[in-house]
Amino acid sequence: MAEGREPRQEIEVAIVEPPEKVARRPRLEPGELVAVRKRVRYLDGEPFNINHSYFPLALVRDSEIMRPEDIARGVRTRF
């Protein structure tokens, strides 16, 4: 707890069809699924950061990215 504040986060992982805007960036094939990690960070019970990260399912299917928990070294180091 920094400065008496109480941080926490919630992480949700799902397999979805990506929104068109997301599918264009990694040049996914039509119908190709992605994993989405949705994270909400709270400070003193109030949300202060919302982040959705999308990954081609074929790349992350059997990885720690699929678990709804914090990745200590960060997801960027996974690739």
C-alpha positions in Angstrom: 0.0 0.0 0.0 1.7 3.2 -1.2 0.8 6.3 0.8 -2.0 4.5 2.6 -3.9 3.8 -0.7 -5.3 0.4 -1.5 -4.6 -1.0 -5.0 -6.1 -4.1 -6.5 -6.8 -5.4 -10.0 -9.3 -7.8 -11.7 -8.3 -9.8 -14.7 -10.6 -11.6 -17.1 -9.6 -13.7 -20.0 -11.9 -14.7 -22.9 -11.7 -16.2 -26.4 -13.6 -14.0 -28.8 -14.0 -12.9 -32.4 -12.1 -9.7 -32.5 -13.7 -6.4 -33.4 -12.9 -5.4 -37.0 -10.5 -2.7 -35.9 -8.5 -5.2 -33.8 -8.5 -7.9 -36.5 -6.9 -5.6 -39.1 -3.8 -4.8 -37.1 -2.2 -8.3 -36.9 -3.9 -9.2 -40.2 -6.0 -12.0 -38.8 -7.9 -14.3 -41.2 -11.7 -13.9 -41.3 -13.1 -15.8 -38.4 -9.8 -16.2 -36.6 -10.3 -16.1 -32.8 -8.3 -14.0 -30.3 -7.7 -14.1 -26.6 -8.5 -10.9 -24.8 -7.2 -10.0 -21.4 -9.4 -7.4 -19.7 -7.8 -5.8 -16.7 -9.3 -3.2 -14.4 -7.0 -1.6 -11.8 -8.5 0.0 -8.8 -7.2 2.5 -6.2 -9.2 2.8 -3.0 -12.0 0.8 -4.6 -12.3 3.2 -7.6 -11.3 2.1 -11.1 -8.4 4.2 -12.5 -7.2 2.1 -15.4 -9.0 -0.2 -17.8 -6.9 -2.2 -20.3 -8.0 -4.7 -23.0 -5.2 -6.6 -24.7 -5.8 -8.9 -27.7 -3.6 -11.8 -28.8 -4.0 -14.2 -31.8 -5.3 -17.4 -30.1 -2.9 -19.5 -32.1 0.1 -17.7 -30.4 -1.1 -17.8 -26.8 -3.4 -20.9 -26.5 -1.2 -22.8 -24.1 0.5 -19.9 -22.4 0.2 -18.0 -19.1 -1.6 -15.2 -21.0 -4.7 -17.5 -20.9 -4.8 -17.4 -17.1 -6.7 -14.6 -15.3 -3.8 -13.7 -13.1 -1.0 -11.2 -13.0 2.0 -12.1 -15.1 5.0 -10.9 -13.0 7.3 -10.4 -15.9 4.6 -8.8 -18.1 2.9 -10.0 -21.2 5.2 -8.1 -23.6 8.1 -10.4 -22.5 6.1 -13.4 -23.7 6.9 -12.6 -27.4 
